[in-house]
Amino acid sequence: MDFPVFQVINYTLILIVFIIFIRYIWGVFFDDNYQPAEWKYAMDRGHISKKLKRLERQYPDKVRFFNWWFQVGRLKQDNVPGDFAEVGVYKGDSAQVIHHCDPGRHFHLFDTFTGFSMRDLATETGPAATYTPENFSDTTINKVLQHIGGNENLRIYPGYFPDTAGIVGEFRFALVNLDADLYNPTRAALDFFYPRLSPGGMILIHDYNHQWPGIVKAVDEFLMLIPESLVRIPDMDGTVMIIRNKEC
Ligand SMILES: C[S@@+](CC[C@H](N)C(=O)[O-])C[C@H]1O[C@@H](n2cnc3c(N)ncnc32)[C@H](O)[C@@H]1O
């Protein structure tokens, strides 16, 4: 009998490649092993919107995503009053997730929407010193609003922060997301928002790591002035959180 050994090897190899391909596709679209039990439980009970489910699939930093989701859940559960705010919106990726975690909160969005200011860049060190005003300038308010796909609770304040902050000076905040990359706006935002946090409210600061000395300096300096601890999150770029004491 003529045994087609090469044909068998060929078919076996094709089968192996096919199985690897299917496993890869399955992993991208259906693997949910990394999802926290509480998220799966909430999904099973229909408590997660279609939009938020889609965002979870797409958002690259899963730890960051689920941290926002858990924190917004905590604020709801503890009845912490106040609005949401973000400094450093760019095209609206992080704002989109935060808004869809609780579309019922007013959400104030601060950015130049024209990129960094020379006022801030001039004093930067580390990789941020190589930034130019062109970085992050390829965005517009309309594109951001379209991208977020949100409701009337979104408020946009274009311009240099903190010059734009005064208009929300009378408000109280439950969650503030800082993602401005540089020392000046980060320090100014901590000074501005911390006294306006509700008890139990929080500020999240992105990029607290050795590559962003301006962020580390702003946060460390500010922490010396307040009676709170820094909570570190093991997401990709090192988010840290300041939670305002409930008794304040
Ligand atoms: C890293 S991007 C924000 C990324 C965004 N959170 C996201 O999820 O894609 C930093 C943003 O901070 C903004 N920014 C930096 N300094 C600022 C300032 N002083 N006032 C207003 N916006 C500022 C920049 O225009 C830029 O859009």
The ligand as an ORCA input file, in Angstrom:
! r2SCAN-3c Opt
* xyz 0 1
  C      -2.810     62.285     27.699
  S      -3.958     63.391     27.043
  C      -5.472     62.889     27.789
  C      -5.855     61.498     27.385
  C      -7.317     61.159     27.624
  N      -7.668     61.169     29.033
  C      -7.661     59.818     27.001
  O      -8.217     58.946     27.680
  O      -7.371     59.624     25.808
  C      -3.537     64.872     27.897
  C      -4.493     66.029     27.598
  O      -4.270     67.042     28.586
  C      -4.532     68.293     27.995
  N      -3.886     69.350     28.790
  C      -2.609     69.368     29.236
  N      -2.364     70.513     29.911
  C      -3.529     71.212     29.914
  C      -3.933     72.486     30.498
  N      -3.093     73.255     31.218
  N      -5.209     72.892     30.305
  C      -6.094     72.126     29.605
  N      -5.772     70.935     29.049
  C      -4.512     70.478     29.204
  C      -3.932     68.162     26.598
  O      -4.510     69.093     25.705
  C      -4.254     66.698     26.238
  O      -5.430     66.605     25.463
*
